Amino acid sequence: MSLDSMQNQLTISEDGVERELKGPERAAVLMLALGEVHGKQIWARLDEIEIRQISAAMAKLGPVTPNMLQNLFSDFVRKLSSRGALMGNVDATERLLAAFLPQDKVATIMEEIRGPAGRNMWEKLSNVQENVLANYLKNEYPQTVAVVLSKIDPDHAAKVLGILPEDLALEVINRMLRMEAVQKEVLEKVELTLRKEFMSNLTNTSRRDSHEMMADIFNNFDRQTEARFLAALEEENRESAERIKNLMFTFDDLMKLDAAGCQTLLRNVEKDRLAIALKGSNDAVRAFFFGNMSGRAAKMLQDDMDALGPVRLRDVDEAQSAMVNTAKDLAARGELMISKSKGEDEIIY
């Protein structure tokens, strides 16, 4: 059975707007509906490219309602509608593949779905943060490091070299200068080692804690929505609500910046947005930011705030959220350091 035989028309409703699913998505819905037992024989007849296409589509599919299944294959509606909706996600895909494929092949396919973007190992490495890659390579032989850096994007290789210990970096540069064509067997061995020892660990450690993910979502709520959901969650699951609150980084947490970090942030925030954000803040937050400005700049900002008059709460929320996101972006680039919650540990975003 090929993908072409699964091209039945199917629409999916998103907020009332219907769209046509693509071929691999239709195939993914069908294979999810068939499940492990009934779908095993079909999976066995697909080639590796088709398996990868369907697996990738399945992992991104999201919810599929019984009505969608009826449009795809009406005979399945009677069998599945009583079970409710299906959910296509990464874990469901992995369980299904494990029923009929060897574990090492499942691991390879799931690594490609979960891991950094890229069609092959070297493209994936070029999308790994340079400090993460450098931390791994610093423990490898210089010749191995030279092979890896010769295969990834030059700009990424330059960043990694700049982070490596200087002696190792110079040795790697010399090895790269003297490097001839790398034998295919050597390259395959290096790639296999990277796949087993580095990329697999990277995939496992990069899966985010669900509370961290939810804290980021709550950070982007306006304050009324945030308060409503937190209050409801506290009634059902107080422990999770507390964990989310502790993980959230709020506008008030910007007071934990040191003087240099605060000044870096101020240089990267538009003055009108800063005025709106501080207009809706408390006296302590205002005093903190004013204290990290010159007297003249603080007076000009206060004048701007006074000239604003009444400000909508929604505008204040947007301005404060934008400042928090700017702080996170600066921290991710290493230009400032911020900390979360009430702990002493500094967190680098």
Protein Blocks (a to p, Z undefined) as FASTA:
>chain_A
ZZklmmcccdddeehiacdddfklmmmmmmmmnommlmmmmmmmpcfklmmmmmmmmmmn
opadfklmmmmommlmmmmmmnopadddfklmmmmmmmmpcfklmmmmmmmmmmccdfbf
klmmmmgcfklmmmmmmmpcfklmmmmmmmmcfklmmmmmmmpcfklmmmmmmmmmmpcc
ddfklmmmmmmmmmmmmmmmmmmmmpccfklmmmmmmmmpcfklmmmmmmmmmmmmmmlm
mmmmmmpccfklmmmpcfklmmmmmmmpcfklmmmmmmmmcfklmmmmmmmpcfklmmmm
mmmmmmnopadfklmmmmmmmmmmmmmmmmmnopaccdehjbfbdcdZZ
